[in-house]
Amino acid sequence: TVREALGWRRALVRSLDNNPSATMTLWTFCQSMLLTFNAFAILNEQRFLDKYGLGQGAVNSGYVPSGSARGQLIGVVTATQYARVPLVVLNVLVIFVKMVFG
């Protein structure tokens, strides 16, 4: 079974060597974070977030402590909703870089 495990690892390394676009780079990580922030920015607070207790009202009313993980998530979602203009600029920049450099 050790040989099978090593064989699996070697096959994975060979596939990554043959396909450099399959590796995670800082650029792909930044792109994935941008996509995540885009997803947070389009969530509607009244129709979606309040239904699951993830709206800013849950923190303001004291239902969710602001220091908890859930409170921190609510803060990140609220912050990205206010930062839509910088997100648009970053999206345009990423699209331009992808068009120029592939």
DSSP file (Angstrom, degrees, kcal/mol; ACC not computed):
  #  RESIDUE AA STRUCTURE BP1 BP2  ACC     N-H-->O    O-->H-N    N-H-->O    O-->H-N    TCO  KAPPA ALPHA  PHI   PSI    X-CA   Y-CA   Z-CA
    1    1 A T     >        0   0    0      0, 0.0     4,-2.2     0, 0.0     5,-0.1   0.000 360.0 360.0 360.0 -26.8    0.0    0.0    0.0
    2    2 A V  H  >  +     0   0    0      2,-0.2     4,-2.6     1,-0.2     5,-0.2   0.910 360.0  50.3 -66.7 -40.3    3.0    2.3    0.5
    3    3 A R  H  > S+     0   0    0      1,-0.2     4,-2.7     2,-0.2    -1,-0.2   0.892 109.3  51.6 -63.8 -38.1    4.0    1.8   -3.1
    4    4 A E  H  > S+     0   0    0      2,-0.2     4,-2.2     1,-0.2    -1,-0.2   0.915 110.3  48.7 -63.9 -41.7    0.4    2.7   -4.2
    5    5 A A  H  X S+     0   0    0     -4,-2.2     4,-2.1     2,-0.2    -2,-0.2   0.919 113.7  46.0 -64.3 -43.2    0.5    5.8   -2.1
    6    6 A L  H  X S+     0   0    0     -4,-2.6     4,-2.7     1,-0.2    -2,-0.2   0.883 111.1  52.9 -67.0 -37.2    3.8    6.9   -3.6
    7    7 A G  H  X S+     0   0    0     -4,-2.7     4,-2.1     2,-0.2    -2,-0.2   0.887 108.8  49.8 -63.9 -38.2    2.7    6.0   -7.1
    8    8 A W  H  X S+     0   0    0     -4,-2.2     4,-2.0     2,-0.2    -2,-0.2   0.907 111.6  48.9 -65.3 -41.9   -0.4    8.2   -6.6
    9    9 A R  H  X S+     0   0    0     -4,-2.1     4,-2.5     2,-0.2    -2,-0.2   0.915 110.9  49.6 -65.3 -43.0    1.8   11.1   -5.4
   10   10 A R  H  X S+     0   0    0     -4,-2.7     4,-2.7     1,-0.2    -1,-0.2   0.895 109.6  51.6 -63.2 -39.2    4.2   10.7   -8.3
   11   11 A A  H  X S+     0   0    0     -4,-2.1     4,-2.3     2,-0.2    -1,-0.2   0.896 110.3  49.2 -64.5 -38.8    1.3   10.7  -10.8
   12   12 A L  H  X S+     0   0    0     -4,-2.0     4,-2.1     2,-0.2    -2,-0.2   0.923 111.8  47.9 -65.7 -44.1   -0.1   13.9   -9.2
   13   13 A V  H  X S+     0   0    0     -4,-2.5     4,-2.3     1,-0.2    -2,-0.2   0.911 112.0  50.4 -63.4 -42.2    3.3   15.6   -9.3
   14   14 A R  H  X S+     0   0    0     -4,-2.7     4,-2.0     1,-0.2    -1,-0.2   0.903 109.8  50.1 -62.5 -40.7    3.8   14.5  -13.0
   15   15 A S  H  X S+     0   0    0     -4,-2.3     4,-1.2     1,-0.2    -1,-0.2   0.877 111.9  47.8 -67.6 -35.5    0.3   15.9  -13.9
   16   16 A L  H  < S+     0   0    0     -4,-2.1     6,-0.2     2,-0.2    -1,-0.2   0.863 110.3  52.4 -71.6 -34.5    1.1   19.2  -12.2
   17   17 A D  H  < S+     0   0    0     -4,-2.3    -2,-0.2     1,-0.2    -1,-0.2   0.871 112.3  45.4 -66.3 -35.6    4.5   19.4  -14.0
   18   18 A N  H  < S+     0   0    0     -4,-2.0    -1,-0.2     1,-0.3    -2,-0.2   0.734 120.2  40.6 -78.9 -22.0    2.8   18.8  -17.3
   19   19 A N    ><  +     0   0    0     -4,-1.2     3,-1.8    -5,-0.2    -1,-0.3  -0.770  62.1 175.5-128.8  85.8    0.0   21.4  -16.6
   20   20 A P  G >  S+     0   0    0      0, 0.0     3,-1.2     0, 0.0    -1,-0.1   0.717  76.7  68.5 -66.6 -18.4    1.4   24.5  -14.9
   21   21 A S  G 3  S+     0   0    0      1,-0.2     4,-0.1     3,-0.0    -5,-0.1   0.608  87.6  68.5 -75.4  -8.7   -2.0   26.2  -15.0
   22   22 A A  G <  S+     0   0    0     -3,-1.8    -1,-0.2    -6,-0.2     2,-0.2   0.532  81.7  95.4 -85.5  -5.0   -3.3   23.7  -12.5
   23   23 A T  S <  S-     0   0    0     -3,-1.2     2,-0.6    -4,-0.2     5,-0.1  -0.548  81.0-115.5 -86.9 152.9   -1.1   25.0   -9.7
   24   24 A M        +     0   0    0     -2,-0.2     2,-0.2     4,-0.1    -2,-0.1  -0.773  40.5 176.7 -88.4 119.3   -2.3   27.6   -7.2
   25   25 A T     >  -     0   0    0     -2,-0.6     4,-2.2    -4,-0.1     5,-0.2  -0.640  46.6-101.9-112.9 173.8   -0.5   30.9   -7.5
   26   26 A L  H  > S+     0   0    0     -2,-0.2     4,-2.4     1,-0.2     5,-0.2   0.872 122.7  54.8 -62.9 -36.0   -0.9   34.2   -5.7
   27   27 A W  H  > S+     0   0    0      2,-0.2     4,-2.2     1,-0.2    -1,-0.2   0.926 109.3  45.0 -64.7 -45.5   -2.7   35.5   -8.8
   28   28 A T  H  > S+     0   0    0      2,-0.2     4,-2.3     1,-0.2    -1,-0.2   0.858 112.1  53.4 -68.5 -33.4   -5.3   32.7   -8.8
   29   29 A F  H  X S+     0   0    0     -4,-2.2     4,-2.2     2,-0.2    -2,-0.2   0.924 109.5  47.9 -64.6 -43.4   -5.7   33.1   -5.1
   30   30 A C  H  X S+     0   0    0     -4,-2.4     4,-2.3     1,-0.2    -2,-0.2   0.884 111.1  51.5 -64.2 -38.0   -6.4   36.8   -5.6
   31   31 A Q  H  X S+     0   0    0     -4,-2.2     4,-2.3     2,-0.2    -1,-0.2   0.911 109.5  49.3 -64.3 -41.6   -8.9   36.0   -8.3
   32   32 A S  H  X S+     0   0    0     -4,-2.3     4,-2.0     1,-0.2    -2,-0.2   0.882 111.0  49.8 -67.2 -36.3  -10.7   33.5   -6.2
   33   33 A M  H  X S+     0   0    0     -4,-2.2     4,-2.6     2,-0.2    -1,-0.2   0.896 109.5  51.9 -66.6 -39.0  -10.9   36.1   -3.3
   34   34 A L  H  X S+     0   0    0     -4,-2.3     4,-2.3     1,-0.2    -2,-0.2   0.914 109.5  49.4 -62.8 -42.1  -12.3   38.7   -5.8
   35   35 A L  H  X S+     0   0    0     -4,-2.3     4,-2.0     2,-0.2    -1,-0.2   0.886 110.7  50.8 -63.7 -37.9  -14.9   36.2   -6.9
   36   36 A T  H  X S+     0   0    0     -4,-2.0     4,-2.1     2,-0.2    -2,-0.2   0.926 110.7  47.8 -65.3 -44.3  -15.9   35.5   -3.3
   37   37 A F  H  X S+     0   0    0     -4,-2.6     4,-2.2     1,-0.2    -2,-0.2   0.861 109.2  54.7 -66.0 -34.4  -16.2   39.2   -2.5
   38   38 A N  H  X S+     0   0    0     -4,-2.3     4,-1.3     2,-0.2    -1,-0.2   0.912 107.3  50.5 -61.2 -41.8  -18.3   39.6   -5.6
   39   39 A A  H  < S+     0   0    0     -4,-2.0     4,-0.4     1,-0.2     3,-0.3   0.902 111.5  47.5 -64.0 -40.7  -20.6   36.9   -4.4
   40   40 A F  H >< S+     0   0    0     -4,-2.1     3,-1.0     1,-0.2    -1,-0.2   0.875 107.4  57.8 -65.6 -36.1  -20.9   38.6   -1.0
   41   41 A A  H 3< S+     0   0    0     -4,-2.2    -1,-0.2     1,-0.2    -2,-0.2   0.781 104.5  49.7 -68.9 -27.2  -21.6   42.0   -2.6
   42   42 A I  T 3< S+     0   0    0     -4,-1.3    -1,-0.2    -3,-0.3     2,-0.2   0.506  81.4 113.8 -93.0  -2.2  -24.6   40.8   -4.6
   43   43 A L    <   -     0   0    0     -3,-1.0     2,-0.5    -4,-0.4    -3,-0.0  -0.504  65.9-132.5 -69.6 133.5  -26.4   39.2   -1.6
   44   44 A N     >> -     0   0    0     -2,-0.2     4,-2.0     1,-0.2     5,-1.8  -0.761   8.9-153.7 -89.5 126.6  -29.6   41.1   -0.7
   45   45 A E  I  4>S+     0   0    0     -2,-0.5     5,-2.7     3,-0.2     6,-0.3   0.918  90.7  42.5 -68.9 -43.9  -29.9   41.7    3.0
   46   46 A Q  I  45S+     0   0    0      1,-0.2    -1,-0.2     3,-0.2     5,-0.1   0.915 122.8  35.9 -71.4 -41.8  -33.7   41.9    3.2
   47   47 A R  I  45S+     0   0    0      3,-0.1    -2,-0.2     2,-0.1    -1,-0.2   0.808 136.0   8.9 -83.5 -29.3  -34.5   38.9    0.9
   48   48 A F  I  X5S+     0   0    0     -4,-2.0     4,-0.9     3,-0.1    -3,-0.2   0.794 122.8  47.1-119.0 -53.1  -31.7   36.6    1.8
   49   49 A L  I >4XS+     0   0    0     -5,-1.8     5,-3.1     1,-0.2     3,-0.7   0.901 110.2  50.7 -69.8 -42.6  -29.5   37.5    4.7
   50   50 A D  G >4<S+     0   0    0     -5,-2.7     3,-1.0     4,-0.2    -1,-0.2   0.835 102.6  62.9 -64.0 -31.0  -32.2   38.4    7.2
   51   51 A K  G 345S+     0   0    0     -6,-0.3    -1,-0.2     1,-0.3    -2,-0.2   0.851 112.1  35.8 -61.3 -34.3  -33.9   35.1    6.5
   52   52 A Y  G <<5S-     0   0    0     -4,-0.9    -1,-0.3    -3,-0.7    -2,-0.2   0.258 118.3-106.1-103.7  10.7  -30.9   33.2    7.9
   53   53 A G  T < 5S+     0   0    0     -3,-1.0    -3,-0.2    -4,-0.3    -2,-0.1   0.780  88.7 117.5  72.5  27.0  -30.0   35.7   10.6
   54   54 A L      < +     0   0    0     -5,-3.1    -4,-0.2    -6,-0.2    -5,-0.1   0.207  41.6 111.4-110.4  14.1  -27.0   37.0    8.7
   55   55 A G  S >> S-     0   0    0     -6,-0.5     3,-1.2     1,-0.1     4,-0.7  -0.423  81.6-110.3 -84.7 164.2  -28.1   40.6    8.3
   56   56 A Q  H 3> S+     0   0    0      1,-0.3     4,-2.3     2,-0.2     3,-0.5   0.768 114.2  69.7 -64.3 -25.2  -26.6   43.6   10.1
   57   57 A G  H 3> S+     0   0    0      1,-0.2     4,-2.2     2,-0.2     6,-0.3   0.803  90.2  60.8 -62.7 -29.6  -29.7   43.9   12.2
   58   58 A A  H <4>S+     0   0    0     -3,-1.2     6,-1.9     2,-0.2     5,-1.1   0.868 109.9  40.8 -66.5 -35.7  -28.8   40.7   14.0
   59   59 A V  H ><5S+     0   0    0     -4,-0.7     3,-0.9    -3,-0.5    -2,-0.2   0.905 114.6  51.5 -76.9 -42.7  -25.6   42.2   15.3
   60   60 A N  H 3<5S+     0   0    0     -4,-2.3    -2,-0.2     1,-0.2    -3,-0.2   0.850 109.8  49.8 -64.1 -34.3  -27.2   45.6   16.0
   61   61 A S  T 3<5S-     0   0    0     -4,-2.2    -1,-0.2    -5,-0.2    -2,-0.2   0.590 114.3-115.7 -81.3  -9.4  -30.0   44.0   18.1
   62   62 A G  T < 5S+     0   0    0     -3,-0.9    -3,-0.2    -4,-0.3    -2,-0.1   0.495  83.0 121.0  88.6   3.5  -27.5   42.0   20.1
   63   63 A Y  S   <S+     0   0    0     -5,-1.1    -4,-0.2    -6,-0.3    -5,-0.1   0.869  80.2  34.3 -66.4 -36.9  -28.8   38.7   18.8
   64   64 A V  S    S-     0   0    0     -6,-1.9    -2,-0.3     6,-0.1    -1,-0.2  -0.982  91.5-124.2-119.7 123.6  -25.4   37.8   17.4
   65   65 A P    >   -     0   0    0      0, 0.0     3,-1.3     0, 0.0     6,-0.5  -0.441  16.3-134.0 -65.7 138.5  -22.2   39.0   19.3
   66   66 A S  T 3  S+     0   0    0      1,-0.3     9,-0.1    -7,-0.2    -7,-0.1   0.733 102.3  56.8 -68.5 -20.7  -20.0   41.0   17.0
   67   67 A G  T 3  S+     0   0    0      4,-0.1    -1,-0.3     5,-0.1     2,-0.0   0.579  88.2  96.0 -86.1  -9.3  -16.9   39.1   18.2
   68   68 A S  S <> S-     0   0    0     -3,-1.3     4,-2.5     1,-0.1     5,-0.2  -0.251  90.1-107.5 -76.3 168.4  -18.2   35.7   17.2
   69   69 A A  H  > S+     0   0    0      1,-0.2     4,-2.3     2,-0.2     5,-0.2   0.897 122.6  50.0 -62.4 -39.7  -17.4   34.0   13.9
   70   70 A R  H  > S+     0   0    0      2,-0.2     4,-2.3     1,-0.2    -1,-0.2   0.905 110.4  49.9 -65.9 -40.6  -20.9   34.6   12.7
   71   71 A G  H  > S+     0   0    0     -6,-0.5     4,-2.0     2,-0.2    -2,-0.2   0.883 110.2  50.4 -64.2 -38.8  -20.7   38.3   13.7
   72   72 A Q  H  X S+     0   0    0     -4,-2.5     4,-2.3     2,-0.2    -2,-0.2   0.900 109.3  51.1 -65.6 -40.5  -17.4   38.6   11.8
   73   73 A L  H  X S+     0   0    0     -4,-2.3     4,-2.5     1,-0.2    -2,-0.2   0.909 109.0  51.2 -62.2 -42.2  -18.9   37.0    8.7
   74   74 A I  H  X S+     0   0    0     -4,-2.3     4,-2.5     1,-0.2    -1,-0.2   0.902 109.5  51.5 -61.3 -40.3  -21.8   39.5    8.9
   75   75 A G  H  X S+     0   0    0     -4,-2.0     4,-2.4     2,-0.2    -2,-0.2   0.899 109.9  48.2 -63.5 -41.3  -19.2   42.3    9.1
   76   76 A V  H  X S+     0   0    0     -4,-2.3     4,-2.3     2,-0.2    -2,-0.2   0.915 112.4  48.6 -65.6 -42.7  -17.4   41.0    6.1
   77   77 A V  H  X S+     0   0    0     -4,-2.5     4,-1.6     1,-0.2    -2,-0.2   0.921 113.4  47.2 -63.9 -43.3  -20.6   40.7    4.1
   78   78 A T  H  X S+     0   0    0     -4,-2.5     4,-1.4     1,-0.2    -2,-0.2   0.903 111.3  51.5 -64.7 -40.9  -21.7   44.2    5.1
   79   79 A A  H  X S+     0   0    0     -4,-2.4     4,-1.1     1,-0.2    -2,-0.2   0.900 109.2  49.5 -64.4 -40.5  -18.3   45.7    4.3
   80   80 A T  H  < S+     0   0    0     -4,-2.3    -1,-0.2     1,-0.2    -2,-0.2   0.819 106.2  56.9 -70.5 -27.9  -18.2   44.1    0.8
   81   81 A Q  H  < S+     0   0    0     -4,-1.6     3,-0.5     1,-0.2    -1,-0.2   0.845 109.8  45.0 -69.9 -30.7  -21.7   45.5    0.1
   82   82 A Y  H  < S+     0   0    0     -4,-1.4     3,-0.3     1,-0.2    -1,-0.2   0.673 106.9  61.9 -81.4 -17.3  -20.4   49.0    0.8
   83   83 A A     X  +     0   0    0     -4,-1.1     4,-1.4     1,-0.2    -1,-0.2  -0.196  63.2 123.7-102.2  41.0  -17.3   48.5   -1.3
   84   84 A R  H  >  +     0   0    0     -3,-0.5     4,-2.2     2,-0.2    -1,-0.2   0.877  68.9  55.4 -70.8 -37.3  -19.0   47.9   -4.6
   85   85 A V  H  > S+     0   0    0     -3,-0.3     4,-2.1     1,-0.2    -1,-0.2   0.943 109.2  45.8 -65.3 -47.3  -17.2   50.7   -6.5
   86   86 A P  H  > S+     0   0    0      0, 0.0     4,-2.6     0, 0.0    -1,-0.2   0.869 111.2  55.1 -62.4 -32.0  -13.7   49.4   -5.6
   87   87 A L  H  X S+     0   0    0     -4,-1.4     4,-2.5     2,-0.2    -2,-0.2   0.897 106.5  50.3 -64.8 -39.2  -14.9   45.8   -6.6
   88   88 A V  H  X S+     0   0    0     -4,-2.2     4,-2.3     2,-0.2    -1,-0.2   0.922 111.2  48.8 -63.8 -43.0  -16.0   47.1  -10.0
   89   89 A V  H  X S+     0   0    0     -4,-2.1     4,-2.3     1,-0.2    -2,-0.2   0.925 112.5  47.9 -63.0 -44.4  -12.6   48.7  -10.5
   90   90 A L  H  X S+     0   0    0     -4,-2.6     4,-2.6     1,-0.2    -1,-0.2   0.885 110.5  52.1 -64.1 -38.3  -10.8   45.5   -9.4
   91   91 A N  H  X S+     0   0    0     -4,-2.5     4,-2.5     2,-0.2    -1,-0.2   0.918 109.8  48.3 -63.8 -42.7  -13.0   43.5  -11.8
   92   92 A V  H  X S+     0   0    0     -4,-2.3     4,-2.5     2,-0.2    -2,-0.2   0.908 111.8  50.6 -63.3 -41.3  -12.2   45.7  -14.7
   93   93 A L  H  X S+     0   0    0     -4,-2.3     4,-2.5     2,-0.2    -2,-0.2   0.922 111.5  46.9 -62.8 -44.6   -8.5   45.5  -13.8
   94   94 A V  H  X S+     0   0    0     -4,-2.6     4,-2.6     2,-0.2    -2,-0.2   0.905 112.2  50.3 -65.0 -41.4   -8.6   41.7  -13.7
   95   95 A I  H  X S+     0   0    0     -4,-2.5     4,-2.1     2,-0.2    -1,-0.2   0.917 111.4  49.0 -62.5 -42.8  -10.5   41.5  -17.0
   96   96 A F  H  X S+     0   0    0     -4,-2.5     4,-2.3     2,-0.2     5,-0.2   0.929 112.3  47.4 -62.8 -45.4   -8.0   43.8  -18.6
   97   97 A V  H  X S+     0   0    0     -4,-2.5     4,-3.0     1,-0.2     5,-0.4   0.904 112.0  50.4 -63.7 -41.1   -5.0   41.7  -17.3
   98   98 A K  H  X S+     0   0    0     -4,-2.6     4,-1.2     1,-0.2    -1,-0.2   0.867 111.7  48.4 -65.1 -35.3   -6.6   38.5  -18.5
   99   99 A M  H  < S+     0   0    0     -4,-2.1    -2,-0.2    -5,-0.2    -1,-0.2   0.893 118.7  38.6 -71.4 -37.6   -7.3   39.9  -21.9
  100  100 A V  H  < S+     0   0    0     -4,-2.3    -2,-0.2    -5,-0.2    -3,-0.2   0.932 130.7  24.9 -78.4 -46.9   -3.7   41.2  -22.3
  101  101 A F  H  <        0   0    0     -4,-3.0    -3,-0.2    -5,-0.2    -2,-0.2   0.513 360.0 360.0-101.8  -5.8   -1.7   38.4  -20.7
  102  102 A G     <        0   0    0     -4,-1.2    -4,-0.2    -5,-0.4    -3,-0.1   0.469 360.0 360.0  87.6 360.0   -4.1   35.4  -21.1
